[in-house]
Amino acid sequence: MKKPIFRLTTLDFSILGLLMQKPMTGYGIRMMFEKTALASYSSSPGTIYPALSRMKGLGMVEKKKQASSNQELFTITKRGISLLTRWVTQTVTRNDVIRNSEILLLRFAFMDILASKAEKRKFLNSFLDVVNQYIKELEAYHLAESSVMPASGRQAFEHGLELNRATCRWIKNLLNNL
């Protein structure tokens, strides 16, 4: 019988990234989602525990009883580390920049633990290249269409353009200080 194909979610990678930092209880993971920028993902037991169970079944995490407190802590396995590293260091795509910028930042947030300086630089350079290309597309559209756009629509568009320019400045600053 063939093994079922699985697709890891951003939630899965977020959990793996947290476990890469330190072993945690399921409740501890839930609280990290509840009290940090990860709050955009559900912290409900009905979301976190099934994800942990699935990842345990796929060999990405394991449960270990802590002798000092008798708590069961989840830890990331070698397989989990390998999958997380691949996700974190993959090349940035146009779709990532346009639709998943918060995921790019999440990937970057886990890099210190998983990526070499060269891998971090490669990621940031690919991020910068894609954002710069997207800015050129936005500027061309703005030049061609801004005179016929409603004022509030044009201003919202310009806000998005400025956010992308700010992202470029941020990446350049990181690269200069890496």
N, C-alpha and C positions, 0 to 999 in steps of 0.2 A: 504494500500500500504506500502511495506517495505521501510525503509530508505535506501538510497544507502550507500554502504560500502565505507569508505574513508581511504586513506593511507596518513599520513602526510609525507612530504618530509623534507630533511635536511634544505632546504630553509625555510619551515614553522617553524621548530624549531628554526632556526636562528632568524627569525623575532620575534617569541615569546620570545626568550631570550633577544633581544634588548628591547622589550616592558616591560619585567620584570624589567629592569633597570630604565626605565622612559617612560612615554607616549611620542609618537612621531607622527609627520605628516608623510604622505606617502613619501613626498619629503625627510624628515629627514632620514627615513629608507633607501631610495635609496642612499643618500649621505654616510651613514654608510657603505653600501655595496661598494660604489665607492671608498672610501678613507681609508678603513681599510683592515685587513687580510681577511675579508669576500669577497674581490674582486674576489675570485675564483667563486663566484656565480654571476649571471647576476644582474646588477643594473638597467636594462631597465624598463621603465614604463610597458611594455608588460609582464614583469615577476612579478614585485613586486605588482602592483595593483590588478591583478587577484588573486594572492595568498592572499592578504589582504581581498578581497571580498569573496573568498571561506571560509577563516577562520572566517570571520564575520558571514557568513551564517551558519557555524557549531557551532557558539556560543563560539569561542575561543578568539575573540577580539571584541571590540566595539568601536564606534566612539563617542567622546564627544567634544562638542564645548567648547573651552576655553574662558571664559568671558573676560579676560583681553586683548586678542589679536584677538578674533573672529576666531581663527584657529580651524580646526577640528583635534583633536588628536586621534590616535589609542591607546587604552589601552588593556591590557590583562585581561581576565575574570578569574573567579575561575576555570572554566573548562580548560581554556588555561594553567593556572598555574599547575593544576593537570596533564595534559598531558605532559607538559614540564618537570615537576619533575620526572615523570615516565621514560621519555626518558633519562634524564640526569643521573639518578641513576641506570639504568639497568646494569646488570652484563656484563662485557667485554667478548666477544667471540673471538675465534681464527680468524674467518673471519674479525672481527673488526680490529685486530692487523695487519693482512696481507693486507687487502684491504681498510680499512677505518681509518687509524691512524689520519688523519686530523679531522675526525668527533669525534674521541675519545677526541682529544684536545679541540674541540669546546664544547663538553659535559662538560669537566672538567672546561672550562672557565666560564660556567654558574653556577657552583656548589656553590660558596660562597653565592649566594642569595637563593638557593633552598634546599641545602642539609645540614644535620647536620654533625658534625665532624665525627661521627660514620659512616654515609653513605658515606662520602668522603673517609674515611679510607677503607671501604669495596670496593668501586670502585677502589681505587688505588691498593689494595691487589689483586683484581681479574685481574687488568691490569698487574701487576707485574708477577703473576702466569702464565698468558697466554704468555706474552713476554718471560719469562724464558723457558717455554716449547718450544716455537718456536725457540729460540736460540739454544737449544739442537738439534732440527731437522736440523737447518741450519749447525751447526758444524759437525754433522754426515755426512751430504751431502758433505760438504767441504772436510772432511777427505777422503771420498770415491772417490770423483770426481775431486778434484782440480788438480791432476797431469795430467789429460787428457783434462782439460778445456783450451781454448785459453787464452792467457795472459790477454787480455783486458776483457774477460768475467769473468775470475777468479777475477780480480781486482774490477770489478763492483759488483760481488757477495760479495766480502769482504767488500766493502763499505756498502752494505745493512746489513751485519752482524754487522759491527761497529755501524751503526745507531741504530740497535736494542739493542746493548749493552749500548749505550749512553742513550737510553730511560729507560733502567733498572736503570742506575745510577741516572737519573733524578727522577724517581719514588721513589727510596730508599731515596733520599735526601728529597723529599716532605714528605714521611712518617716519617722520623726522625724529621722533623720540624713541624709536625702537632700537 
